[in-house]
């Protein structure tokens, strides 16, 4: 066995530098590739993390937008209800005012049955209409 090792050493001795150089280059290439893979894996994991964060932020924005739409609809509904109530109150109050004016005008006409000019003055004060008294 020792003779076999001697022959092998004799054969290997002149080619030792190129073989070691080749092994070193191959080893460095493998090490470099592992570094690049590690960096690529880090990049990919960071990219996935950023994508996850972005997706969460998009979900939050969508939820906030939906809540804003819901609040808008609720406010619009309340506005319409309030405007309807105001309109109904306006109609009721206008009708009551007209009825009150009508009854007051009737009372004035009954009071000033014989004096149309006095009745006209009282009615113009009550209704806010201008009185034009014809000359006799």
Buried (B, 14 or more C-beta within 10 A) or exposed (E): EEEEEEEEEEEEEEEEEEEEEEEEEEEEEEEEEEEEEEEEEEEEEEEEEEEEEEEEEEEEEEEEEEEEEEEEEEEEEEEEEEEEEEEEEEEEEEEEEEEEBEEBBEEBBEEBEEEEEEBBBBBBEBEEEEEEEEEE
